[in-house]
Amino acid sequence: MNNNLSAQVYMRTHNINGKFIITLCDKELFENMNMRNKLKLNTNYFGGEIVDVDFALDNIKIGDFVTLVGPTVVKQALRRGLIKKRAIIHIAKNIEYAEVYNL
C-alpha cells in the first residue's frame, strides 16, 4: 500500500498582480509548527483547504509560482520530476522547502 495516497496538505491559492500563486504545506507539519510556536507559517499565505497530496501536485502546473513546504509534499514533487533535488533547501531540522516557477 502506498502511504502517500492518504497524505494531506494545506493548499492555498493567491492571485497577486496577475500571477497565480499556489502554496502547499504538509498538514501535520503546518499544524504542529503553529501549535508549538517554534517556526510559524503565515496562515494568510499558507493554510487554506486540506487536500490529498496527489491532488495538490496534479494541480501545481497551473500556478505561475508554487511554494512547497514539508517532507511529504517536497519528496512527492521530487519523485514526480516536478522539482530537482538541488532545488530543495532545509529551513529547519527535517523541514524541506522548494519553489517551482512556471514562467
GICORUR-V822486 format. One line per field, one symbol per residue. psi: psi as a letter, one per 20 degrees, with the letter a starting at -180 (. if undefined). A space follows every 50 residues. Layout:
BEGIN
psi=???
END
This chain:
BEGIN
psi=pohihipqqppqqqooljpoppppppggggggghhikgoqpoihgabbqp rphggghhiiiiqhpppppqhghghhhghijhrqhiipqoirpkoqpqqp pm.
END
